[in-house]
């Protein structure tokens, strides 16, 4: 059983590091002009590359905090949490940050995520908590979502930069 758990933790670490590496190859090339490019239009709200990477930095810290609170047996997010409102507010708060500052935050979140994983008793991978989206995730699920969320959005950035 212990070997199986070790494999799980190793698999999560591999996913996190691979997603980071693949996304970082895209994100580290961004410059100020790239930040102005529009990626999405939602309900009359435009998401630029700058907005998106700000969202990523905030989301990674936020999801990691949710996982940490779940492990500690605390409420992860309030029942009435509005993820869309939160995301827009977080992006507004980061408007004055430049791309290198935001990328530094992403790097810090990546490092913190690995440290959290490394410090976990492997049995904690099955602890559940409520994600900001309302989904109930295990700690493993939180860590996987963090990695895949960043990679998904990095690929969106890559696609807009190729046009």
TORLUM-623784 format. One record per residue: residue number from 1; x, y, z of N, C-alpha, C, O in turn. Coordinates in pm, whole numbers. Layout:
{nr->NUM&npx->X&npy->Y&npz->Z&capx->X&capy->Y&capz->Z&cpx->X&cpy->Y&cpz->Z&opx->X&opy->Y&opz->Z}
...
//
This chain:
{nr->1&npx->83&npy->-120&npz->0&capx->0&capy->0&capz->0&cpx->87&cpy->126&cpz->0&opx->59&opy->221&opz->-73}
{nr->2&npx->191&npy->127&npz->80&capx->278&capy->245&capz->88&cpx->340&cpy->276&cpz->-48&opx->353&opy->393&opz->-86}
{nr->3&npx->379&npy->171&npz->-121&capx->440&capy->193&capz->-252&cpx->340&cpy->260&cpz->-346&opx->376&opy->350&opz->-421}
{nr->4&npx->214&npy->213&npz->-341&capx->110&capy->273&capz->-424&cpx->95&cpy->422&cpz->-393&opx->86&opy->504&opz->-484}
{nr->5&npx->92&npy->457&npz->-265&capx->79&capy->596&capz->-225&cpx->200&cpy->677&cpz->-271&opx->185&opy->791&opz->-315}
{nr->6&npx->317&npy->619&npz->-261&capx->437&capy->687&capz->-309&cpx->428&cpy->716&cpz->-458&opx->469&opy->822&opz->-505}
{nr->7&npx->374&npy->619&npz->-531&capx->356&capy->638&capz->-675&cpx->258&cpy->751&cpz->-703&opx->278&opy->830&opz->-796}
{nr->8&npx->152&npy->759&npz->-624&capx->54&capy->866&capz->-643&cpx->118&cpy->1003&cpz->-623&opx->101&opy->1093&opz->-705}
{nr->9&npx->191&npy->1016&npz->-515&capx->254&capy->1143&capz->-484&cpx->356&cpy->1179&cpz->-593&opx->367&opy->1295&opz->-633}
{nr->10&npx->429&npy->1082&npz->-638&capx->525&capy->1103&capz->-746&cpx->456&cpy->1144&cpz->-876&opx->505&opy->1230&opz->-949}
{nr->11&npx->343&npy->1081&npz->-904&capx->266&capy->1116&capz->-1025&cpx->215&cpy->1260&cpz->-1019&opx->218&opy->1331&opz->-1120}
{nr->12&npx->170&npy->1302&npz->-903&capx->123&capy->1440&capz->-886&cpx->238&cpy->1537&cpz->-906&opx->224&opy->1638&opz->-974}
{nr->13&npx->353&npy->1505&npz->-846&capx->471&capy->1591&capz->-861&cpx->511&cpy->1601&cpz->-1008&opx->544&opy->1709&opz->-1056}
{nr->14&npx->508&npy->1490&npz->-1078&capx->543&capy->1490&capz->-1221&cpx->446&cpy->1578&cpz->-1299&opx->488&opy->1655&opz->-1385}
{nr->15&npx->317&npy->1566&npz->-1270&capx->219&capy->1650&capz->-1339&cpx->245&cpy->1798&cpz->-1311&opx->243&opy->1879&opz->-1404}
{nr->16&npx->269&npy->1832&npz->-1188&capx->292&capy->1973&capz->-1151&cpx->417&cpy->2026&cpz->-1221&opx->414&opy->2133&opz->-1281}
{nr->17&npx->526&npy->1951&npz->-1215&capx->651&capy->2001&capz->-1275&cpx->643&cpy->2004&cpz->-1427&opx->697&opy->2096&opz->-1489}
{nr->18&npx->577&npy->1906&npz->-1487&capx->563&capy->1904&capz->-1633&cpx->475&cpy->2019&cpz->-1680&opx->508&opy->2089&opz->-1776}
{nr->19&npx->362&npy->2040&npz->-1612&capx->273&capy->2150&capz->-1648&cpx->343&cpy->2284&cpz->-1631&opx->328&opy->2374&opz->-1714}
{nr->20&npx->420&npy->2297&npz->-1523&capx->495&capy->2420&capz->-1502&cpx->595&cpy->2442&cpz->-1614&opx->603&opy->2552&opz->-1671}
{nr->21&npx->671&npy->2341&npz->-1647&capx->772&capy->2353&capz->-1751&cpx->710&cpy->2391&cpz->-1885&opx->759&opy->2481&opz->-1954}
{nr->22&npx->603&npy->2322&npz->-1922&capx->538&capy->2350&capz->-2051&cpx->476&cpy->2489&cpz->-2053&opx->486&opy->2560&opz->-2153}
{nr->23&npx->413&npy->2528&npz->-1945&capx->351&capy->2661&capz->-1942&cpx->456&cpy->2771&cpz->-1933&opx->440&opy->2877&opz->-1993}
{nr->24&npx->562&npy->2746&npz->-1860&capx->666&capy->2848&capz->-1841&cpx->734&cpy->2882&cpz->-1973&opx->772&opy->2996&opz->-1996}
{nr->25&npx->749&npy->2784&npz->-2060&capx->809&capy->2809&capz->-2192&cpx->727&cpy->2911&cpz->-2270&opx->782&opy->2984&opz->-2353}
{nr->26&npx->600&npy->2916&npz->-2245&capx->511&capy->3012&capz->-2312&cpx->513&cpy->3145&cpz->-2237&opx->533&opy->3251&opz->-2297}
{nr->27&npx->492&npy->3139&npz->-2107&capx->471&capy->3260&capz->-2028&cpx->597&cpy->3345&cpz->-2011&opx->588&opy->3467&opz->-2005}
{nr->28&npx->713&npy->3282&npz->-2003&capx->835&capy->3360&capz->-1980&cpx->872&cpy->3448&cpz->-2098&opx->955&opy->3538&opz->-2084}
{nr->29&npx->813&npy->3424&npz->-2213&capx->842&capy->3503&capz->-2333&cpx->754&cpy->3627&cpz->-2346&opx->775&opy->3708&opz->-2436}
{nr->30&npx->657&npy->3642&npz->-2258&capx->562&capy->3753&capz->-2268&cpx->630&cpy->3886&cpz->-2245&opx->719&opy->3899&opz->-2161}
{nr->31&npx->584&npy->3986&npz->-2320&capx->630&capy->4123&capz->-2297&cpx->508&cpy->4212&cpz->-2277&opx->394&opy->4166&opz->-2286}
{nr->32&npx->531&npy->4337&npz->-2250&capx->423&capy->4431&capz->-2219&cpx->320&cpy->4437&cpz->-2331&opx->200&opy->4440&opz->-2304}
{nr->33&npx->364&npy->4441&npz->-2455&capx->271&capy->4447&capz->-2569&cpx->182&cpy->4322&cpz->-2574&opx->64&opy->4332&opz->-2606}
{nr->34&npx->239&npy->4207&npz->-2544&capx->160&capy->4083&capz->-2543&cpx->48&cpy->4092&cpz->-2439&opx->-61&opy->4038&opz->-2459}
{nr->35&npx->76&npy->4158&npz->-2330&capx->-20&capy->4168&capz->-2222&cpx->-149&cpy->4236&cpz->-2262&opx->-253&opy->4214&opz->-2200}
{nr->36&npx->-145&npy->4319&npz->-2364&capx->-263&capy->4392&capz->-2409&cpx->-353&cpy->4311&cpz->-2502&opx->-467&opy->4351&opz->-2527}
{nr->37&npx->-305&npy->4200&npz->-2553&capx->-384&capy->4120&capz->-2647&cpx->-504&cpy->4059&cpz->-2577&opx->-494&opy->4010&opz->-2464}
{nr->38&npx->-618&npy->4062&npz->-2644&capx->-743&capy->4012&capz->-2587&cpx->-758&cpy->3863&cpz->-2618&opx->-748&opy->3821&opz->-2733}
{nr->39&npx->-784&npy->3787&npz->-2513&capx->-802&capy->3642&capz->-2525&cpx->-949&cpy->3603&cpz->-2529&opx->-991&opy->3525&opz->-2614}
{nr->40&npx->-1027&npy->3657&npz->-2436&capx->-1166&capy->3617&capz->-2420&cpx->-1255&cpy->3739&cpz->-2404&opx->-1210&opy->3845&opz->-2360}
{nr->41&npx->-1380&npy->3722&npz->-2442&capx->-1486&capy->3818&capz->-2414&cpx->-1595&cpy->3741&cpz->-2340&opx->-1650&opy->3645&opz->-2394}
{nr->42&npx->-1626&npy->3781&npz->-2218&capx->-1729&capy->3716&capz->-2139&cpx->-1821&cpy->3820&cpz->-2079&opx->-1777&opy->3907&opz->-2004}
{nr->43&npx->-1948&npy->3812&npz->-2110&capx->-2049&capy->3900&capz->-2052&cpx->-2005&cpy->4046&cpz->-2057&opx->-2020&opy->4119&opz->-1959}
{nr->44&npx->-1953&npy->4088&npz->-2170&capx->-1910&capy->4226&capz->-2186&cpx->-1778&cpy->4259&cpz->-2120&opx->-1738&opy->4376&opz->-2116}
{nr->45&npx->-1710&npy->4161&npz->-2068&capx->-1582&capy->4181&capz->-2000&cpx->-1473&cpy->4117&cpz->-2084&opx->-1482&opy->4000&opz->-2121}
{nr->46&npx->-1368&npy->4194&npz->-2112&capx->-1256&capy->4144&capz->-2192&cpx->-1145&cpy->4093&cpz->-2102&opx->-1111&opy->4156&opz->-2002}
{nr->47&npx->-1090&npy->3978&npz->-2139&capx->-975&capy->3923&capz->-2068&cpx->-853&cpy->3935&cpz->-2158&opx->-845&opy->3870&opz->-2263}
{nr->48&npx->-759&npy->4018&npz->-2117&capx->-633&capy->4031&capz->-2190&cpx->-534&cpy->3925&cpz->-2139&opx->-560&opy->3856&opz->-2040}
{nr->49&npx->-424&npy->3913&npz->-2208&capx->-318&capy->3822&capz->-2162&cpx->-274&cpy->3864&cpz->-2022&opx->-254&opy->3778&opz->-1936}
{nr->50&npx->-259&npy->3994&npz->-1998&capx->-221&capy->4044&capz->-1866&cpx->-323&cpy->4000&cpz->-1763&opx->-287&opy->3952&opz->-1655}
{nr->51&npx->-452&npy->4017&npz->-1795&capx->-559&capy->3975&capz->-1703&cpx->-547&cpy->3826&cpz->-1673&opx->-560&opy->3783&opz->-1558}
{nr->52&npx->-522&npy->3748&npz->-1777&capx->-519&capy->3603&capz->-1760&cpx->-403&cpy->3558&cpz->-1672&opx->-421&opy->3473&opz->-1585}
{nr->53&npx->-286&npy->3615&npz->-1694&capx->-174&capy->3570&capz->-1610&cpx->-191&cpy->3620&cpz->-1466&opx->-145&opy->3556&opz->-1372}
{nr->54&npx->-257&npy->3736&npz->-1450&capx->-291&capy->3782&capz->-1314&cpx->-386&cpy->3683&cpz->-1249&opx->-371&opy->3649&opz->-1131}
{nr->55&npx->-484&npy->3638&npz->-1326&capx->-579&capy->3539&capz->-1278&cpx->-506&cpy->3410&cpz->-1238&opx->-535&opy->3352&opz->-1133}
{nr->56&npx->-412&npy->3367&npz->-1320&capx->-339&capy->3244&capz->-1289&cpx->-264&cpy->3255&cpz->-1157&opx->-270&opy->3165&opz->-1073}
{nr->57&npx->-195&npy->3367&npz->-1138&capx->-118&capy->3385&capz->-1014&cpx->-211&cpy->3383&cpz->-893&opx->-181&opy->3319&opz->-792}
{nr->58&npx->-323&npy->3452&npz->-903&capx->-418&capy->3455&capz->-793&cpx->-483&cpy->3318&cpz->-772&opx->-497&opy->3273&opz->-659}
{nr->59&npx->-521&npy->3253&npz->-881&capx->-588&capy->3123&capz->-872&cpx->-499&cpy->3017&cpz->-810&opx->-544&opy->2936&opz->-729}
{nr->60&npx->-372&npy->3017&npz->-847&capx->-282&capy->2916&capz->-790&cpx->-265&cpy->2936&cpz->-641&opx->-268&opy->2840&opz->-564}
{nr->61&npx->-247&npy->3060&npz->-599&capx->-237&capy->3088&capz->-455&cpx->-368&cpy->3051&cpz->-386&opx->-368&opy->2992&opz->-278}
{nr->62&npx->-479&npy->3086&npz->-450&capx->-610&capy->3059&capz->-391&cpx->-640&cpy->2912&cpz->-377&opx->-684&opy->2866&opz->-271}
{nr->63&npx->-616&npy->2836&npz->-484&capx->-644&capy->2692&capz->-477&cpx->-552&cpy->2622&cpz->-378&opx->-594&opy->2531&opz->-307}
{nr->64&npx->-426&npy->2666&npz->-373&capx->-335&capy->2608&capz->-275&cpx->-383&cpy->2638&cpz->-134&opx->-379&opy->2552&opz->-46}
{nr->65&npx->-429&npy->2761&npz->-112&capx->-484&capy->2796&capz->20&cpx->-605&cpy->2712&cpz->55&opx->-621&opy->2671&opz->170}
{nr->66&npx->-690&npy->2686&npz->-44&capx->-807&capy->2601&capz->-20&cpx->-763&cpy->2460&cpz->21&opx->-818&opy->2402&opz->114}
{nr->67&npx->-664&npy->2407&npz->-50&capx->-614&capy->2272&capz->-17&cpx->-552&cpy->2271&cpz->123&opx->-574&opy->2176&opz->199}
{nr->68&npx->-477&npy->2374&npz->157&capx->-416&capy->2381&capz->289&cpx->-522&cpy->2388&cpz->399&opx->-508&opy->2324&opz->503}
{nr->69&npx->-628&npy->2466&npz->375&capx->-735&capy->2475&capz->474&cpx->-808&cpy->2341&cpz->486&opx->-846&opy->2301&opz->596}
{nr->70&npx->-829&npy->2273&npz->374&capx->-895&capy->2142&capz->379&cpx->-815&cpy->2044&cpz->462&opx->-871&opy->1972&opz->545}
{nr->71&npx->-684&npy->2040&npz->442&capx->-598&capy->1950&capz->519&cpx->-605&cpy->1983&cpz->667&opx->-599&opy->1894&opz->752}
{nr->72&npx->-619&npy->2111&npz->698&capx->-627&capy->2155&capz->838&cpx->-767&cpy->2137&cpz->896&opx->-790&opy->2168&opz->1013}
{nr->73&npx->-861&npy->2087&npz->816&capx->-996&capy->2066&capz->864&cpx->-1079&cpy->2193&cpz->871&opx->-1180&opy->2198&opz->942}
{nr->74&npx->-1039&npy->2296&npz->798&capx->-1109&capy->2424&capz->799&cpx->-1195&cpy->2440&cpz->674&opx->-1178&opy->2367&opz->576}
{nr->75&npx->-1287&npy->2536&npz->679&capx->-1369&capy->2569&capz->563&cpx->-1276&cpy->2626&cpz->454&opx->-1193&opy->2713&opz->481}
{nr->76&npx->-1292&npy->2576&npz->335&capx->-1204&capy->2619&capz->226&cpx->-1249&cpy->2751&cpz->165&opx->-1168&opy->2841&opz->145}
{nr->77&npx->-1377&npy->2762&npz->136&capx->-1437&capy->2887&capz->87&cpx->-1578&cpy->2895&cpz->144&opx->-1639&opy->2792&opz->172}
{nr->78&npx->-1631&npy->3016&npz->162&capx->-1768&capy->3029&capz->214&cpx->-1870&cpy->2969&cpz->115&opx->-1845&opy->2962&opz->-5}
{nr->79&npx->-1982&npy->2926&npz->168&capx->-2086&capy->2866&capz->84&cpx->-2135&cpy->2961&cpz->-25&opx->-2174&opy->2916&opz->-133}
{nr->80&npx->-2134&npy->3091&npz->2&capx->-2185&capy->3187&capz->-95&cpx->-2073&cpy->3248&cpz->-183&opx->-2092&opy->3354&opz->-242}
{nr->81&npx->-1961&npy->3182&npz->-189&capx->-1846&capy->3233&capz->-265&cpx->-1884&cpy->3247&cpz->-413&opx->-1938&opy->3155&opz->-472}
{nr->82&npx->-1854&npy->3363&npz->-471&capx->-1883&capy->3391&capz->-611&cpx->-1750&cpy->3396&cpz->-686&opx->-1679&opy->3497&opz->-681}
{nr->83&npx->-1717&npy->3289&npz->-755&capx->-1588&capy->3277&capz->-823&cpx->-1570&cpy->3381&cpz->-932&opx->-1462&opy->3438&opz->-946}
{nr->84&npx->-1673&npy->3408&npz->-1010&capx->-1661&capy->3508&capz->-1117&cpx->-1631&cpy->3646&cpz->-1059&opx->-1545&opy->3718&opz->-1110}
{nr->85&npx->-1703&npy->3682&npz->-954&capx->-1679&capy->3813&capz->-891&cpx->-1536&cpy->3819&cpz->-834&opx->-1467&opy->3920&opz->-849}
{nr->86&npx->-1495&npy->3710&npz->-770&capx->-1359&capy->3705&capz->-714&cpx->-1254&cpy->3722&cpz->-824&opx->-1162&opy->3802&opz->-811}
{nr->87&npx->-1270&npy->3646&npz->-932&capx->-1171&capy->3651&capz->-1041&cpx->-1159&cpy->3792&cpz->-1099&opx->-1049&opy->3841&opz->-1122}
{nr->88&npx->-1271&npy->3856&npz->-1122&capx->-1267&capy->3992&capz->-1178&cpx->-1202&cpy->4089&cpz->-1080&opx->-1125&opy->4176&opz->-1120}
{nr->89&npx->-1233&npy->4076&npz->-953&capx->-1173&capy->4163&capz->-853&cpx->-1023&cpy->4142&cpz->-841&opx->-946&opy->4237&opz->-828}
{nr->90&npx->-981&npy->4016&npz->-845&capx->-838&capy->3986&capz->-836&cpx->-762&cpy->4043&cpz->-955&opx->-650&opy->4092&opz->-941}
{nr->91&npx->-823&npy->4035&npz->-1072&capx->-760&capy->4089&capz->-1193&cpx->-748&cpy->4241&cpz->-1181&opx->-645&opy->4298&opz->-1215}
{nr->92&npx->-854&npy->4307&npz->-1132&capx->-849&capy->4454&capz->-1115&cpx->-737&cpy->4492&cpz->-1018&opx->-665&opy->4590&opz->-1041}
{nr->93&npx->-722&npy->4416&npz->-910&capx->-620&capy->4448&capz->-810&cpx->-479&cpy->4431&cpz->-865&opx->-385&opy->4492&opz->-814}
{nr->94&npx->-463&npy->4350&npz->-969&capx->-330&capy->4325&capz->-1026&cpx->-300&cpy->4412&cpz->-1147&opx->-196&opy->4395&opz->-1211}
{nr->95&npx->-390&npy->4504&npz->-1180&capx->-375&capy->4583&capz->-1302&cpx->-245&cpy->4662&cpz->-1306&opx->-188&opy->4684&opz->-1413}
{nr->96&npx->-197&npy->4706&npz->-1191&capx->-75&capy->4788&capz->-1188&cpx->54&cpy->4706&cpz->-1189&opx->163&opy->4762&opz->-1202}
{nr->97&npx->42&npy->4575&npz->-1174&capx->162&capy->4491&capz->-1173&cpx->207&cpy->4464&cpz->-1316&opx->125&opy->4447&opz->-1407}
{nr->98&npx->338&npy->4462&npz->-1334&capx->389&capy->4430&capz->-1468&cpx->404&cpy->4280&cpz->-1484&opx->395&opy->4204&opz->-1387}
{nr->99&npx->426&npy->4238&npz->-1606&capx->432&capy->4095&capz->-1635&cpx->540&cpy->4024&cpz->-1555&opx->513&opy->3917&opz->-1500}
{nr->100&npx->662&npy->4077&npz->-1545&capx->763&capy->4007&capz->-1463&cpx->720&cpy->3990&cpz->-1317&opx->750&opy->3887&opz->-1256}
{nr->101&npx->651&npy->4088&npz->-1260&capx->603&capy->4074&capz->-1121&cpx->502&cpy->3961&cpz->-1110&opx->504&opy->3884&opz->-1015}
{nr->102&npx->414&npy->3952&npz->-1208&capx->311&capy->3848&capz->-1206&cpx->376&cpy->3711&cpz->-1224&opx->339&opy->3614&opz->-1158}
{nr->103&npx->473&npy->3704&npz->-1314&capx->542&capy->3576&capz->-1334&cpx->619&cpy->3535&cpz->-1209&opx->628&opy->3416&opz->-1180}
{nr->104&npx->673&npy->3631&npz->-1136&capx->737&capy->3600&capz->-1008&cpx->636&cpy->3538&cpz->-911&opx->669&opy->3443&opz->-840}
{nr->105&npx->514&npy->3592&npz->-909&capx->410&capy->3536&capz->-823&cpx->375&cpy->3393&cpz->-865&opx->354&opy->3306&opz->-780}
{nr->106&npx->370&npy->3369&npz->-996&capx->344&capy->3234&capz->-1044&cpx->454&cpy->3138&cpz->-1002&opx->427&opy->3025&opz->-960}
{nr->107&npx->577&npy->3183&npz->-1012&capx->690&capy->3099&capz->-972&cpx->683&cpy->3068&cpz->-823&opx->708&opy->2955&opz->-781}
{nr->108&npx->647&npy->3168&npz->-743&capx->633&capy->3147&capz->-598&cpx->521&cpy->3048&cpz->-568&opx->535&opy->2963&opz->-480}
{nr->109&npx->410&npy->3058&npz->-641&capx->298&capy->2967&capz->-620&cpx->337&cpy->2824&cpz->-658&opx->300&opy->2728&opz->-590}
{nr->110&npx->412&npy->2811&npz->-765&capx->460&capy->2679&capz->-809&cpx->548&cpy->2617&cpz->-700&opx->530&opy->2501&opz->-664}
{nr->111&npx->642&npy->2693&npz->-649&capx->732&capy->2645&capz->-544&cpx->653&cpy->2609&cpz->-418&opx->679&opy->2506&opz->-355}
{nr->112&npx->559&npy->2694&npz->-382&capx->477&capy->2667&capz->-263&cpx->394&cpy->2540&cpz->-280&opx->376&opy->2464&opz->-185}
{nr->113&npx->344&npy->2518&npz->-400&capx->266&capy->2396&capz->-426&cpx->349&cpy->2270&cpz->-410&opx->303&opy->2172&opz->-352}
{nr->114&npx->471&npy->2274&npz->-462&capx->560&capy->2158&capz->-446&cpx->596&cpy->2136&cpz->-300&opx->601&opy->2022&opz->-253}
{nr->115&npx->622&npy->2244&npz->-228&capx->655&capy->2232&capz->-86&cpx->537&cpy->2174&cpz->-9&opx->555&opy->2091&opz->81}
{nr->116&npx->416&npy->2217&npz->-44&capx->297&capy->2163&capz->21&cpx->286&cpy->2013&cpz->-6&opx->265&opy->1935&opz->87}
{nr->117&npx->301&npy->1974&npz->-132&capx->295&capy->1832&capz->-168&cpx->401&cpy->1753&cpz->-92&opx->371&opy->1648&opz->-35}
{nr->118&npx->523&npy->1803&npz->-92&capx->632&capy->1732&capz->-25&cpx->607&cpy->1715&cpz->124&opx->649&opy->1616&opz->183}
{nr->119&npx->539&npy->1812&npz->186&capx->515&capy->1807&capz->329&cpx->393&cpy->1727&cpz->370&opx->366&opy->1709&opz->489}
{nr->120&npx->318&npy->1679&npz->272&capx->196&capy->1605&capz->302&cpx->224&cpy->1462&cpz->343&opx->307&opy->1394&opz->283}
{nr->121&npx->154&npy->1418&npz->444&capx->143&capy->1275&capz->470&cpx->56&cpy->1225&cpz->355&opx->-49&opy->1282&opz->327}
{nr->122&npx->100&npy->1118&npz->291&capx->30&capy->1075&capz->169&cpx->-116&cpy->1041&cpz->191&opx->-196&opy->1049&opz->97}
{nr->123&npx->-154&npy->1004&npz->311&capx->-295&capy->977&capz->339&cpx->-379&cpy->1104&cpz->321&opx->-500&opy->1096&opz->296}
{nr->124&npx->-316&npy->1220&npz->334&capx->-388&capy->1348&capz->320&cpx->-432&cpy->1374&cpz->176&opx->-515&opy->1462&opz->153}
{nr->125&npx->-379&npy->1300&npz->80&capx->-419&capy->1320&capz->-60&cpx->-567&cpy->1293&cpz->-81&opx->-626&opy->1341&opz->-178}
{nr->126&npx->-629&npy->1217&npz->9&capx->-770&capy->1182&capz->-4&cpx->-863&cpy->1273&cpz->77&opx->-985&opy->1257&opz->71}
{nr->127&npx->-806&npy->1367&npz->152&capx->-890&capy->1463&capz->225&cpx->-965&cpy->1546&cpz->122&opx->-911&opy->1584&opz->18}
{nr->128&npx->-1091&npy->1574&npz->152&capx->-1175&capy->1651&capz->59&cpx->-1201&cpy->1792&cpz->110&opx->-1203&opy->1818&opz->230}
{nr->129&npx->-1221&npy->1881&npz->14&capx->-1258&capy->2018&capz->45&cpx->-1333&cpy->2078&cpz->-72&opx->-1330&opy->2026&opz->-183}
{nr->130&npx->-1400&npy->2188&npz->-45&capx->-1479&capy->2256&capz->-148&cpx->-1390&cpy->2354&cpz->-224&opx->-1331&opy->2444&opz->-165}
{nr->131&npx->-1381&npy->2334&npz->-354&capx->-1309&capy->2424&capz->-443&cpx->-1394&cpy->2549&cpz->-464&opx->-1516&opy->2545&opz->-445}
{nr->132&npx->-1333&npy->2659&npz->-501&capx->-1404&capy->2784&capz->-523&cpx->-1515&cpy->2771&cpz->-627&opx->-1611&opy->2849&opz->-625}
{nr->133&npx->-1504&npy->2676&npz->-717&capx->-1607&capy->2653&capz->-819&cpx->-1730&cpy->2584&cpz->-760&opx->-1834&opy->2578&opz->-825}
{nr->134&npx->-1718&npy->2532&npz->-639&capx->-1825&capy->2456&capz->-576&cpx->-1800&cpy->2306&cpz->-582&opx->-1865&opy->2230&opz->-511}
{nr->135&npx->-1706&npy->2263&npz->-666&capx->-1672&capy->2121&capz->-675&cpx->-1609&cpy->2074&cpz->-544&opx->-1538&opy->2149&opz->-478}
{nr->136&npx->-1636&npy->1950&npz->-509&capx->-1569&capy->1888&capz->-395&cpx->-1451&cpy->1809&cpz->-452&opx->-1469&opy->1718&opz->-533}
{nr->137&npx->-1332&npy->1845&npz->-408&capx->-1210&capy->1783&capz->-458&cpx->-1131&cpy->1722&cpz->-343&opx->-1138&opy->1768&opz->-229}
{nr->138&npx->-1055&npy->1619&npz->-376&capx->-955&capy->1570&capz->-282&cpx->-834&cpy->1663&cpz->-292&opx->-826&opy->1746&opz->-383}
{nr->139&npx->-743&npy->1649&npz->-199&capx->-620&capy->1728&capz->-207&cpx->-547&cpy->1695&cpz->-336&opx->-492&opy->1784&opz->-402}
{nr->140&npx->-545&npy->1568&npz->-372&capx->-487&capy->1531&capz->-502&cpx->-558&cpy->1606&cpz->-614&opx->-494&opy->1656&opz->-706}
{nr->141&npx->-689&npy->1614&npz->-607&capx->-767&capy->1685&capz->-709&cpx->-732&cpy->1833&cpz->-715&opx->-722&opy->1890&opz->-824}
{nr->142&npx->-715&npy->1897&npz->-599&capx->-674&capy->2038&capz->-597&cpx->-540&cpy->2055&cpz->-669&opx->-526&opy->2143&opz->-754}
{nr->143&npx->-443&npy->1972&npz->-634&capx->-310&capy->1986&capz->-692&cpx->-311&cpy->1960&cpz->-843&opx->-244&opy->2029&opz->-919}
{nr->144&npx->-388&npy->1862&npz->-885&capx->-399&capy->1835&capz->-1028&cpx->-469&cpy->1951&cpz->-1100&opx->-430&opy->1990&opz->-1210}
{nr->145&npx->-573&npy->2005&npz->-1037&capx->-644&capy->2117&capz->-1100&cpx->-554&cpy->2238&cpz->-1113&opx->-558&opy->2307&opz->-1215}
{nr->146&npx->-473&npy->2266&npz->-1013&capx->-380&capy->2379&capz->-1021&cpx->-290&cpy->2363&cpz->-1143&opx->-276&opy->2456&opz->-1223}
{nr->147&npx->-231&npy->2246&npz->-1158&capx->-137&capy->2222&capz->-1268&cpx->-206&cpy->2230&cpz->-1404&opx->-156&opy->2295&opz->-1496}
{nr->148&npx->-320&npy->2166&npz->-1417&capx->-389&capy->2162&capz->-1546&cpx->-453&cpy->2295&cpz->-1582&opx->-460&opy->2331&opz->-1700}
{nr->149&npx->-498&npy->2370&npz->-1483&capx->-557&capy->2502&capz->-1504&cpx->-453&cpy->2595&cpz->-1567&opx->-481&opy->2665&opz->-1663}
{nr->150&npx->-333&npy->2594&npz->-1510&capx->-229&capy->2681&capz->-1565&cpx->-193&cpy->2641&cpz->-1707&opx->-182&opy->2727&opz->-1795}
{nr->151&npx->-175&npy->2513&npz->-1729&capx->-136&capy->2467&capz->-1863&cpx->-244&cpy->2499&cpz->-1966&opx->-213&opy->2541&opz->-2077}
{nr->152&npx->-369&npy->2480&npz->-1929&capx->-479&capy->2511&capz->-2020&cpx->-476&cpy->2658&cpz->-2061&opx->-485&opy->2691&opz->-2179}
{nr->153&npx->-462&npy->2747&npz->-1963&capx->-459&capy->2890&capz->-1993&cpx->-331&cpy->2931&cpz->-2066&opx->-334&opy->3020&opz->-2151}
{nr->154&npx->-220&npy->2869&npz->-2034&capx->-95&capy->2899&capz->-2105&cpx->-110&cpy->2863&cpz->-2253&opx->-59&opy->2935&opz->-2340}
{nr->155&npx->-178&npy->2756&npz->-2281&capx->-200&capy->2719&capz->-2420&cpx->-293&cpy->2817&cpz->-2490&opx->-279&opy->2841&opz->-2610}
{nr->156&npx->-387&npy->2875&npz->-2416&capx->-471&capy->2982&capz->-2472&cpx->-384&cpy->3102&cpz->-2509&opx->-401&opy->3163&opz->-2615}
{nr->157&npx->-290&npy->3136&npz->-2421&capx->-198&capy->3247&capz->-2448&cpx->-113&cpy->3215&cpz->-2571&opx->-97&opy->3298&opz->-2660}
{nr->158&npx->-62&npy->3096&npz->-2575&capx->22&capy->3055&capz->-2690&cpx->-57&cpy->3068&cpz->-2820&opx->-3&opy->3115&opz->-2921}
{nr->159&npx->-182&npy->3028&npz->-2820&capx->-262&capy->3033&capz->-2942&cpx->-284&cpy->3177&cpz->-2988&opx->-277&opy->3205&opz->-3108}
{nr->160&npx->-309&npy->3270&npz->-2895&capx->-331&capy->3409&capz->-2935&cpx->-201&cpy->3473&cpz->-2982&opx->-203&opy->3560&opz->-3070}
{nr->161&npx->-89&npy->3432&npz->-2926&capx->39&capy->3488&capz->-2968&cpx->79&cpy->3440&cpz->-3107&opx->158&opy->3506&opz->-3175}
{nr->162&npx->26&npy->3328&npz->-3148&capx->58&capy->3273&capz->-3280&cpx->-25&cpy->3336&cpz->-3391&opx->2&opy->3312&opz->-3509}
{nr->163&npx->-125&npy->3418&npz->-3354&capx->-210&capy->3479&capz->-3457&cpx->-156&cpy->3612&cpz->-3500&opx->-215&opy->3678&opz->-3586}
//
